[in-house]
């Protein structure tokens, strides 16, 4: 069940706005959906923590039995602090220095390598002493937006399928042990046939690696952002994946674990971003709601043209009017154009739905504004899990050299 508007208003009045609120029970519900859909095969889920790294969220994921997908050394370190064992963490970086790969190797986590240069350096230094996973780019366009499509021919992610022979030469010459193959075509699996085509490419490559233990299929399970949105049919996807694996196992007489790295699917719908209407501004063409936030707190609508349902929880049953919702930055920071919202008055609380993924995580102090607080609701009680920035936080890392006094 979604959070009651009265509860959200109570939390907003306690901690102020702008404010991120996460509903723990919704995260649990989403995790159980995945676990149940893939229960027929040995499947592991590694939460892609780049979506939301608050340590309380990580501890919740750990309690559910999830692993952790990390894209930086610091995410790995936070994961270890949250209680994940090294074996429960997969490090899937991109375009990083080899020193960061070495640092994660010293922490004994699973290493996923996505370019030939790092593969050669790792093989030359460590040989077969430390097994790795290799990220393959299947050259397939998928995902809901070009900016979140990661498996097409022009993507920076992964090693091209056309470089398979190069990969094999590196593995053979250095003695590398390859325990996993990985692909991620992009967020939002809208066409299961496209996803299965990518899987078939990965399975064809798997024939070439006799020591494989798992195939990591990334993620991209789609969540609804508005009424009528397509969502990934998990049961159909699980059955299609199972059929492909059964065929491979019949031919090869060996089996793999399936790994997934869900991020948005687990936390997006659990998140609410609460703002206050500062001004109602009528122009000759538009009625603006100016709120006390901007893309410094929620960049997705400006960055991805993403849709977030907006509800006036102070007047949820009022008459609908058409508004354009904008922020308070000295930039064009439009959250929504010509949106039907129940009548808004200055001081009303508005919520952005589906704000759990890449909301706070991509926030900034642009315009020298403070980042919001975060709150988690669990078993009908709420807990502050991050304090709101204060003015002093804006200056804490700056060094005044007194050059111009």
C-alpha positions as CSV (number, residue, x, y, z in Angstrom):
1,X,0.0,0.0,0.0
2,X,1.2,3.5,-0.8
3,X,1.9,5.9,2.1
4,X,-1.1,7.9,3.3
5,X,-1.0,11.6,2.4
6,X,-1.7,12.5,6.0
7,X,1.4,10.6,7.1
8,X,3.5,12.4,4.4
9,X,2.3,15.8,5.6
10,X,3.1,14.9,9.2
11,X,6.7,13.9,8.1
12,X,7.0,17.1,6.0
13,X,5.9,19.3,8.9
14,X,8.4,17.5,11.2
15,X,11.5,17.7,8.9
16,X,10.6,20.5,6.5
17,X,10.8,20.5,2.7
18,X,12.2,19.7,0.2
19,X,12.3,16.1,1.6
20,X,12.8,12.6,0.3
21,X,10.7,9.9,1.9
22,X,11.3,6.1,1.3
23,X,8.7,3.4,2.2
24,X,10.6,0.3,3.3
25,X,7.6,-2.0,2.8
26,X,7.4,-1.1,-0.9
27,X,11.1,-2.0,-1.3
28,X,10.5,-5.3,0.4
29,X,7.4,-5.9,-1.9
30,X,9.5,-5.2,-5.0
31,X,12.3,-7.5,-4.0
32,X,9.8,-10.3,-3.3
33,X,8.3,-9.9,-6.7
34,X,11.7,-10.6,-8.3
35,X,12.5,-13.4,-6.0
36,X,9.2,-15.1,-6.6
37,X,9.3,-14.7,-10.4
38,X,12.7,-16.3,-10.6
39,X,12.3,-18.9,-7.9
40,X,12.5,-21.9,-10.3
41,X,16.1,-21.2,-11.1
42,X,19.2,-20.4,-9.0
43,X,19.1,-16.6,-9.2
44,X,20.9,-13.9,-7.3
45,X,19.9,-10.2,-7.1
46,X,22.6,-7.6,-6.6
47,X,21.1,-4.2,-5.8
48,X,22.5,-1.5,-8.1
49,X,23.2,0.9,-5.3
50,X,24.0,3.8,-7.6
51,X,20.2,4.3,-7.6
52,X,20.2,5.2,-3.9
53,X,23.2,4.6,-1.5
54,X,21.9,5.6,1.9
55,X,23.3,3.1,4.2
56,X,19.9,2.3,5.8
57,X,18.6,1.3,2.3
58,X,21.7,-0.9,1.9
59,X,21.1,-2.6,5.2
60,X,17.5,-3.2,4.3
61,X,18.7,-4.9,1.0
62,X,21.2,-7.0,2.9
63,X,18.5,-8.1,5.3
64,X,16.4,-9.3,2.3
65,X,19.3,-11.5,1.1
66,X,20.3,-9.2,-1.8
67,X,23.9,-8.7,-3.0
68,X,25.2,-5.4,-4.0
69,X,26.2,-4.0,-7.5
70,X,28.8,-1.2,-7.1
71,X,30.3,1.1,-9.7
72,X,32.9,2.9,-7.6
73,X,35.4,2.0,-4.9
74,X,33.5,4.2,-2.4
75,X,30.3,2.3,-3.1
76,X,32.1,-0.9,-2.4
77,X,33.4,0.5,0.9
78,X,29.9,1.7,1.9
79,X,28.6,-1.8,1.1
80,X,31.1,-3.4,3.3
81,X,30.2,-1.0,6.1
82,X,26.5,-1.9,5.6
83,X,27.3,-5.6,6.3
84,X,27.7,-7.1,2.9
85,X,30.5,-9.7,2.6
86,X,33.0,-9.3,-0.3
87,X,31.4,-12.3,-2.1
88,X,28.1,-10.5,-2.0
89,X,29.4,-7.5,-3.9
90,X,30.1,-7.2,-7.7
91,X,32.2,-4.2,-8.8
92,X,31.0,-3.1,-12.3
93,X,33.0,0.1,-13.1
94,X,33.5,2.0,-16.3
95,X,36.4,4.1,-17.6
96,X,38.3,4.0,-14.3
97,X,42.0,4.0,-13.4
98,X,43.5,0.5,-12.9
99,X,44.5,1.5,-9.4
100,X,40.7,1.5,-8.5
101,X,40.4,-2.0,-9.9
102,X,43.4,-3.1,-7.8
103,X,41.9,-1.5,-4.7
104,X,38.6,-3.5,-5.1
105,X,40.6,-6.6,-5.8
106,X,42.3,-6.2,-2.5
107,X,38.9,-6.0,-0.9
108,X,38.1,-9.4,-2.4
109,X,34.9,-8.5,-4.2
110,X,33.8,-9.8,-7.6
111,X,35.4,-7.8,-10.4
112,X,33.6,-7.1,-13.7
113,X,35.8,-5.8,-16.5
114,X,34.4,-3.8,-19.4
115,X,37.3,-2.9,-21.6
116,X,40.3,-4.7,-23.2
117,X,42.9,-2.3,-21.7
118,X,41.9,-3.2,-18.1
119,X,41.5,-6.8,-19.0
120,X,45.1,-7.0,-20.3
121,X,46.5,-5.1,-17.3
122,X,44.6,-7.4,-14.8
123,X,45.6,-10.5,-16.6
124,X,49.3,-9.5,-16.9
125,X,49.5,-8.6,-13.2
126,X,47.3,-11.3,-11.6
127,X,47.0,-14.1,-14.2
128,X,44.5,-16.8,-13.1
129,X,44.9,-16.1,-9.4
130,X,41.8,-14.0,-9.2
131,X,38.7,-14.9,-11.3
132,X,36.9,-12.1,-13.1
133,X,33.6,-11.4,-14.9
134,X,33.7,-9.8,-18.4
135,X,31.1,-7.3,-19.6
136,X,30.0,-7.8,-23.2
137,X,28.4,-5.1,-25.4
138,X,25.8,-7.1,-27.5
139,X,25.3,-4.1,-29.9
140,X,21.5,-4.1,-29.3
141,X,19.5,-0.9,-28.8
142,X,17.2,-1.1,-25.8
143,X,16.0,1.0,-22.9
144,X,13.5,3.8,-22.5
145,X,15.8,6.7,-23.4
146,X,19.1,6.9,-25.4
147,X,20.8,8.2,-22.3
148,X,20.0,5.0,-20.4
149,X,20.7,2.6,-23.3
150,X,24.0,0.9,-22.6
151,X,24.2,-2.0,-25.0
152,X,24.2,-0.4,-28.4
153,X,27.1,0.0,-30.9
154,X,28.0,3.5,-29.8
155,X,27.8,2.9,-26.1
156,X,31.0,3.3,-24.0
157,X,29.9,0.3,-21.9
158,X,31.3,-3.2,-22.3
159,X,33.6,-5.0,-24.7
160,X,32.2,-5.4,-28.2
161,X,31.0,-8.8,-29.3
162,X,33.2,-8.3,-32.3
163,X,36.3,-8.2,-30.0
164,X,35.6,-11.8,-28.8
165,X,38.8,-13.1,-30.4
166,X,40.8,-10.3,-28.7
167,X,39.3,-11.3,-25.4
168,X,40.2,-14.9,-26.0
169,X,43.8,-14.0,-26.9
170,X,44.2,-12.0,-23.6
171,X,42.7,-14.8,-21.6
172,X,44.9,-17.4,-23.2
173,X,48.1,-15.4,-23.0
174,X,47.7,-14.3,-19.4
175,X,46.0,-17.3,-17.9
176,X,42.9,-15.3,-16.8
177,X,40.1,-17.2,-15.1
178,X,36.7,-16.0,-16.4
179,X,33.9,-17.0,-14.0
180,X,31.2,-14.7,-15.3
181,X,29.9,-12.9,-18.4
182,X,27.8,-9.8,-18.1
183,X,25.5,-7.7,-20.2
184,X,23.2,-4.7,-19.5
185,X,21.2,-3.4,-22.5
186,X,19.7,-0.5,-20.6
187,X,17.0,0.6,-18.2
188,X,13.4,-0.3,-18.9
189,X,12.9,-3.7,-20.6
190,X,9.9,-2.9,-22.9
191,X,10.5,-5.7,-25.4
192,X,11.2,-9.1,-23.9
193,X,12.1,-10.4,-27.4
194,X,15.0,-7.9,-27.6
195,X,16.2,-8.9,-24.1
196,X,16.1,-12.6,-25.1
197,X,18.1,-11.8,-28.3
198,X,20.8,-10.2,-26.1
199,X,20.7,-13.3,-23.9
200,X,21.1,-15.6,-26.9
201,X,24.2,-13.6,-27.9
202,X,25.7,-14.0,-24.4
203,X,24.9,-17.8,-24.4
204,X,26.6,-18.2,-27.7
205,X,29.7,-16.5,-26.3
206,X,29.5,-18.7,-23.1
207,X,30.4,-21.7,-25.3
208,X,33.9,-20.2,-25.4
209,X,34.5,-20.1,-21.7
210,X,34.6,-23.5,-19.9
211,X,35.1,-22.1,-16.4
212,X,32.0,-20.0,-16.2
213,X,29.9,-20.1,-13.1
214,X,27.3,-17.3,-13.7
215,X,25.8,-15.1,-16.3
216,X,25.0,-11.6,-15.1
217,X,22.0,-10.2,-17.1
218,X,22.1,-6.7,-15.7
219,X,18.7,-5.3,-15.1
220,X,16.2,-2.8,-16.5
221,X,12.9,-4.1,-15.1
222,X,10.4,-1.4,-15.9
223,X,8.3,0.3,-13.3
224,X,5.2,2.4,-14.2
225,X,5.5,6.2,-14.0
226,X,2.0,7.0,-15.0
227,X,-1.4,5.3,-15.4
228,X,-1.3,2.8,-18.3
229,X,2.5,2.5,-18.4
230,X,3.9,-0.7,-19.7
231,X,5.7,-2.7,-17.1
232,X,8.0,-5.7,-17.5
233,X,6.1,-9.0,-17.2
234,X,8.4,-10.7,-14.8
235,X,6.7,-14.1,-15.1
236,X,7.0,-14.1,-18.9
237,X,10.6,-12.9,-18.8
238,X,11.5,-15.5,-16.2
239,X,10.0,-18.3,-18.3
240,X,11.7,-17.1,-21.5
241,X,15.1,-16.9,-19.7
242,X,14.5,-20.3,-18.2
243,X,13.8,-21.8,-21.6
244,X,17.0,-20.3,-23.1
245,X,19.1,-21.6,-20.2
246,X,17.5,-25.1,-20.4
247,X,18.4,-25.3,-24.1
248,X,22.0,-24.3,-23.4
249,X,22.3,-26.7,-20.5
250,X,21.0,-29.5,-22.6
251,X,23.6,-28.8,-25.3
252,X,26.6,-28.1,-23.0
253,X,25.8,-30.4,-20.0
254,X,26.6,-27.6,-17.6
255,X,24.6,-25.0,-15.7
256,X,25.1,-21.4,-14.5
257,X,23.7,-19.1,-11.8
258,X,21.7,-16.2,-13.1
259,X,22.6,-12.8,-11.7
260,X,20.6,-9.6,-12.0
261,X,21.4,-6.0,-10.9
262,X,18.1,-4.3,-10.2
263,X,18.2,-0.7,-8.9
264,X,15.3,1.5,-10.0
265,X,12.9,-1.5,-9.9
266,X,13.6,-1.9,-6.1
267,X,13.5,1.7,-4.9
268,X,11.8,4.0,-7.4
269,X,8.2,3.4,-6.4
270,X,9.2,3.5,-2.7
271,X,10.3,7.1,-3.0
272,X,8.3,10.4,-2.5
273,X,9.9,13.8,-3.1
274,X,7.9,16.4,-1.1
275,X,8.1,20.1,-2.0
276,X,6.1,23.2,-1.0
277,X,4.4,25.6,-3.4
278,X,6.2,28.9,-2.9
279,X,4.2,31.0,-5.5
280,X,1.4,30.7,-7.9
281,X,2.4,32.9,-10.9
282,X,-0.2,33.7,-13.5
283,X,1.1,34.9,-16.9
284,X,-0.7,35.7,-20.1
285,X,-0.2,32.1,-21.3
286,X,0.6,29.9,-18.3
287,X,-0.1,29.3,-14.6
288,X,3.1,28.4,-12.9
289,X,3.5,26.6,-9.6
290,X,6.9,27.7,-8.3
291,X,8.1,25.2,-5.7
292,X,11.0,25.3,-3.2
293,X,13.2,23.0,-5.2
294,X,14.8,22.5,-8.6
295,X,17.0,20.2,-10.7
296,X,19.5,20.5,-7.9
297,X,17.3,18.1,-6.0
298,X,15.5,16.1,-8.7
299,X,17.3,16.3,-12.1
300,X,15.6,13.5,-13.9
301,X,12.8,15.5,-15.6
302,X,15.4,17.9,-17.0
303,X,18.1,15.3,-17.8
304,X,16.0,12.4,-19.1
305,X,12.6,14.1,-19.9
306,X,11.3,11.7,-17.3
307,X,7.7,11.8,-16.2
308,X,6.8,12.0,-12.4
309,X,3.2,12.1,-11.3
310,X,2.7,15.2,-9.1
311,X,0.0,15.2,-6.5
312,X,-1.2,18.1,-4.3
313,X,-1.6,16.3,-1.1
314,X,-2.8,19.4,0.7
315,X,-5.9,19.5,-1.5
316,X,-6.1,16.0,-3.1
317,X,-9.9,16.2,-3.8
318,X,-10.0,19.7,-5.2
319,X,-10.9,20.7,-8.7
320,X,-8.3,20.0,-11.3
321,X,-6.5,22.9,-13.0
322,X,-3.7,23.0,-15.5
323,X,-0.3,24.1,-14.2
324,X,3.4,24.2,-15.2
325,X,5.5,23.2,-12.3
326,X,8.9,24.9,-12.0
327,X,11.7,25.3,-9.5
328,X,13.4,28.1,-7.7
329,X,16.8,28.0,-9.5
330,X,18.3,30.7,-11.7
331,X,17.9,28.3,-14.6
332,X,15.0,26.9,-16.6
333,X,14.1,24.0,-14.3
334,X,10.7,22.8,-15.4
335,X,9.4,19.7,-13.7
336,X,6.2,19.4,-15.7
337,X,4.4,21.3,-18.5
338,X,0.6,21.8,-18.6
339,X,0.0,19.2,-16.0
340,X,-3.5,18.6,-14.4
341,X,-3.2,19.0,-10.7
342,X,-5.9,19.7,-8.1
343,X,-6.1,23.4,-7.3
344,X,-2.9,24.6,-5.6
345,X,-2.5,27.4,-3.1
346,X,0.7,28.9,-1.9
347,X,2.0,26.8,1.0
348,X,0.5,23.5,-0.2
349,X,2.6,20.3,-0.2
350,X,3.1,18.6,-3.5
351,X,4.7,15.2,-3.9
352,X,6.6,13.7,-6.9
353,X,5.9,10.0,-7.1
354,X,8.5,7.4,-8.2
355,X,11.3,9.5,-6.7
356,X,13.3,6.8,-4.9
357,X,15.8,6.1,-7.7
358,X,18.4,8.7,-9.0
359,X,16.6,11.5,-7.0
360,X,18.7,12.4,-4.0
361,X,21.5,10.4,-5.5
362,X,22.0,12.9,-8.3
363,X,21.3,16.0,-6.2
364,X,23.7,18.9,-5.8
365,X,24.3,22.2,-4.1
366,X,23.8,24.2,-7.3
367,X,22.9,27.9,-6.6
368,X,24.4,27.3,-3.1
369,X,21.2,25.6,-2.0
370,X,21.2,22.9,0.6
371,X,20.5,19.3,-0.2
372,X,17.3,17.9,1.4
373,X,16.9,15.5,4.3
374,X,15.9,11.8,3.8
375,X,13.4,9.8,5.9
376,X,12.5,6.1,5.9
377,X,9.1,4.9,6.9
378,X,9.0,1.3,8.3
379,X,6.1,-0.4,10.1
380,X,4.2,2.9,10.2
381,X,7.0,4.8,12.0
382,X,9.4,7.2,10.4
383,X,13.1,7.7,10.9
384,X,15.4,10.5,9.7
385,X,18.2,8.8,7.8
386,X,20.0,11.9,6.5
387,X,20.1,15.4,7.9
388,X,19.3,18.3,5.7
389,X,22.4,20.3,4.6
390,X,23.1,23.4,6.6
391,X,24.8,26.6,5.4
392,X,28.1,25.5,7.0
393,X,28.1,22.3,4.8
394,X,28.4,24.5,1.8
395,X,31.8,25.8,3.0
396,X,33.2,22.9,4.9
397,X,35.5,21.8,2.2
398,X,36.5,25.2,0.9
399,X,39.8,26.7,1.9
400,X,40.0,30.5,2.4
401,X,43.6,31.4,1.6
402,X,43.1,35.1,2.5
403,X,44.6,36.1,-0.8
404,X,42.5,39.2,-1.4
405,X,41.9,40.6,2.1
